[in-house]
Amino acid sequence: MERCACPAALLLLSLVLMGAMAFDVEIKDDKNATCIYAKLSVNVTVQYETNTSSTKNVTFSVPSEVTTNGSSCGSNGKAPILVINFGNGHSWSLNFTRNDSMYSGGALIFTYNTNDSTLFPDALKEGLISSTAAFLGPIPLNSTYKCISSEVVVSENVTQIISDVKLEAFMQNGTLGKEVSCDADKPSPTPTTNPSTTASTTTPTPTSKPLDNPTTGNYSVSDVNGTCLLASMGLQINTSLLSEGKNIWTAFNIDPTAMSKNGTCSNQTGTLILTDNSTVIEFTLALKNKNHFYLKEVNVALINGSASSTRQNQNLSAWEASVGSSYMCHKEQQIKVSEDLVINSFDVRVQLFGVKNETFATGSFNKRRRNSIFVTVTLLIVSSLIFTLGLAATTRTENVTVGGYYPGVILGFGSILGIIGSNLIENKRQMLVASIVFISFGVIAAFCCAIVDGVFAARHLDLRPLYAGKCRYFSTTHNDHTTEVTCQQPMRSPCALKIRSNTCYCCDLYNCGRIGNSGLYYEYIDVKSCQDVVHLYHLLWSVTILNIVGLFLGIITAAVLGGFKDMNPALPTISCIAETPRPTVQYNTRPPVPSYNTYYHSTPHLPPYTAYDLQHSSVFPASTPSGLSDDPNAQASSFMWPANAPPRYSPPYFPPDEKPPPYTP
């Protein structure tokens, strides 16, 4: 079973929100001098294959209690390496390189053990698996790299968030050097304001300008077989932030030039991962069945310094298209990731599997439909010729009734069903299956008729006496008139031949009734002239050739229709369906929108019982309970409607045998 090679960019970083663990280690040389110092927090998300051939994600932190077995300060040409061991066979290692003035990190290798039932309880047992990435850019020698902000490192099946870093390699005298901060920790430059002597005037606060549509980015994911996922889209993130006790919606565009692209494909899914310093977006597309793919899952991680928040939706059904074709939508769509995060997509075009020459499939369904209609119409034309010429050959004479027009009927009917089915969407498959069945029977009939007509024309028709002028035509005004003619043959005695009216006969082919008849036809009844016999001969050979053509064309047509019957068109551009309607907002703020469950599944509220008019009716007359006053004024005052009460609700009375009118909201 092929292992899913998808990086775990899902980033279910709940551990980050709860507080990350940090390990603090020193690596010393043989003189007990520290050569590598490292203090950092690492949160890891691993995507692994389960024993049920599905994929799952697990998120954990490298604990503070670790060992450094395998670490080295470097000697004999070997580079220094930091190895952090923890848990049941898991490790985190980083080697270092240097030149005259700088040092940097080399390969960051994270190794995890899928046999660890604590972290991977239902994993396919594959033992130790390593995933390699790059980490730590050039740092001046004798300097300590410090970075409080989070950095996302994505590799095969593994996504790491590294934060609170304090690290130095190639230390001299075992002491830390001057700290060098990462770019993310450096404060943004504050613009200077020149003093102005202009009198102050009260001006309205400008409102935020709406965001322009994001830039469309082109992305691709490859595996060992080539490109497996191709995508082109513009992305905009809309998220709700808590400010001064209020939820304020803010939006920002994704810059495709600043995003690193990653991802891999398995047998059933393809994952695209887009990462920058503050955002990680993962799109997971999957096969819905063997013929369709769709957007199944979206995960977003927003990183702010050392804090991170994650949103995900694993139950989507957007961007559906046929395998081998691409989904395209020029309209703005919305993908609801959570109640407080929405992705707006623009000019989306995606294709999972079947990518050829690094380009989207263009009109695959329409092209296959055109091919199907073309071969089916061609078969219909050939079958029409078979039927026409075969029927003409069959009716040319009375005693020669061969002529393969039967395949023309069957192939023609199958062709008509194929043309109709190729233009259907709802019942296309059923119609094309029926067409293939009829065409298959037509192919068998064409094979049989081609043999019969060809053998008959070759074995039983001899036109040499006709061309030599030795055949005669007998015609009378009475169709049932018969006569006898004397056939004089060389080296044979004359014999009488009884013929009917409108008959072409050849005495050279007549055997005078002797045993051993050659089998050649010597008379052709109910013809207009002997030339009709020549026409019959040519018609039989034409039908034979057409049946052979229909035989092979029917096989080709059945194959083309068989490949097309399970194809479905991609969703048209004009029918793009957003995952959730976009709320109307002013500029970059949007009001909170109640969720589906809150709105549709809330308990209905009725007015309190005091809001109902306690009036009696003719069916249930009022009676004064015992112990109550009979004073009319007191009784009336007890039925008075309070001044601050809501409007009264008094349902009308309907007799028992009368149905109330339908409810209308």
Secondary structure, DSSP 8 states (H G I E B T S, - for coil): --------TT---HHHHH---EEEEEEE-TTS-EEEEEEEEEEEEEEEEBTTS-EEEEEEE--S--B-TT-B---TT---EEEEEETTTEEEEEEEEE-SSEEEEEEEEEEEETT-TTT-TTB----EEEEEEE----EETTEEEEE-S-EEEEETTEEEEEEEEEEEES-STT---EEEE-GGGS-----------S------------------EEEEEEETTEEEEEEEEEEEEEEEEEETTEEEEEEEE--GGG-EEE--B-SSEEEEEEE-SSEEEEEEEEEEETTEEEEEEEEEEEEETTEEEEEEE----EEEEETTS-EEE-S-EEEEEETTEEEEEEEEEEEES--BTTB---SHHHHHHHHHHHHHHHHHHHHHHHHHHHHHHHTT-SS------HHHHHHHHHHHHHHHHHT-SSSHHHHHHHHHHHHHHHHHHHHHHHHHHHHHHHHS---HHHHTT-EEEE--S-TT-EEEEEE--TTS--EEEEEESSEEEEGGG--TT-SS------EEES-SSTHHHHHHHHHHHHHHHHHHHHHHHHHHHHHHHHHHTT------GGG---SS-----BTTB------HHHHHSS------GGGB-----SSS-----TTS---HHHHHHHT---TTS---B------TTS-------
